[in-house]
């Protein structure tokens, strides 16, 4: 015997769950995906902080040794090309690996400032990008090296530039 009941296609049948439930499920899924992507970016920045902070830490010791022995800071230079008199303190050996491992692109400089009778020295990192990620990284470096306040202390943040003050005594 043949079935005399009409065949209703699946596309015409009413859904088994209410519309508000389906909308809520898709919205929850979209929120989860968005938060996961955001968390990924924040986690990546947190992992890059150690690389930047390590360069500041490693270059401090040879520069302070130079200052204590010569009683003056060396002339300003780019950290990738230190002068010969700084090389005597194993400067390149100390910072070569941290500079190579640093995934945040930018320029690293040592700046000696003896103007107005002040004998100060700074290690300056100027990031190539001035985005939110760079500002987050510099803020976290400030928390690791100093007090966490961007405009005061030993580490000062100005836009995409981080300035770390070295003390010679």
N, C-alpha and C positions, 0 to 999 in steps of 0.2 A: 504494500500500500504506500501510496505516496503521501507525503506530508502536505496538507493543504494550508497550513499556517504560513502567512507571508514572511519572507526573509527580510529582516531589517538590517541594513548595513551598519557596521560598527561606528562609522563616523556620525551617524544620525542619532545613536543612542545617547541618553543623558549620562553625564559623568557620574562616577560613583562617589566622589567627594565634593563638598561644596566649593564654590569659586573662591571664597575668602580663604579657605585652607590652602588651596593651590597658590594663590597670590602670596600668602604669608610664607609658604615653603620656598618659593622662588626668591622672595625678598630676603629671607634668612640666608639662603645659599649665596646670594649676591653680596650681602654684608660680610659673610664669612670669607669669601674670596677677596674682597677689598681689604679687610683687616689682615688677612694673611700676606698680601702683597706689601702693605704698609709695614707690617712687622718685619718682613724680609729686608726692606730698605733700612729700617732702624737697626736691625741686628748687624747688617753689613757695616753701617757706620760705627757701631760699637766695637766691632772687630778691627776696624781701621785705626781707631784711637790709639791702641797700643803701639802701632807702627810709628805714628807721628810723635807720641810722647817719648818713645825710645830714642829717636834722633836727638831730641832736646837733652835727654839725660846723658847720652853717650858723649856728646860734644862738650859738655860742661867740664868734665874732669881735665882733659888735656889743656883747655883754654885757661882754667884756673891755675893749673901747674905752671903754664907759661907766665901768667901774671905774677905769681908768687916768686918765681926765679928771676924774671927780668924786671920786675917792679913797674911794669907797664903792659897794657893790653896790646896785642898785635894789631897791625893796620887792618882795616875792614877788608873782607874777602868773601868770595863765594865758597860755600862749604864743599862743593864738588871739586874745586881747584884751590886747595889751601897753599899758602906760601911755604917755602922751604924751611923757614925758621919754626913754623908751627909743626911741620912734619917731624921734627926732631922729638916731639912729644907723642909720637905714634897717633897723630890725629886721624890720618886716613885709615889706619888699621882699626881704630875705634869706631869710626862712623860709616865705614864702607858698607858693611852688611845692613845696618838699619836704613841707610839711604837707598840701597837696592831693594829692600823689602817694603819700603813705603809706597803704598798703592795710591796715595793721594798726590796727584800731580801739582807741582808748584816749584818755587825757587826758595832755596835756603841760603841765608847770608849771615855772616858775623859782622856786626857794626860796632866799632869802638867810637865813643863820643867823649872827647875831652874838652868840649866847649864850656865856657863859663866856669872854669875851674872844677868841673865835675868829671870824675873819672869813672864813667859807666860803660858797660858793654852789654850788648844785646845779641841774642840769636833770633833772627827774624825768619818766619816762614810765611810766604805769600802764596796762597793757593791759586791755581790757574782758574778755578771756577768759583763764583761767588754765590752759589746756590744754597738752599736750605741744608743740604747734606754737609757742605763744608762748614757752615755755621754751627751745626750740631756737633761735628767732629771737634772743632776748636773749643766749643763750650765744654765738651767732655774732657779734652786735654787740660783745660783750665782747672777742672775739678780734680784731675789726677795730679797735676804739678803744683797747684796753688790752692786758692780759697774758693774757686767756683764763681767768683764775681768777675764778669768780663772786663770791667773798666778800672780795676785797681788790683794791686798786689804785684807779684813777680811776673805773672803772665797776663798780658793785656791783649784783648781782642779788639780789632778795629776793622770791621767789614770782613774781608777774606784774609786778613793778616793777623798772625799771632806773634807777639813780641815777648820773648822770655828774657828777663833781666838777670845777668850774672853778677854775683858779688865776689869781689877779689879778696876779701878778708875772711 
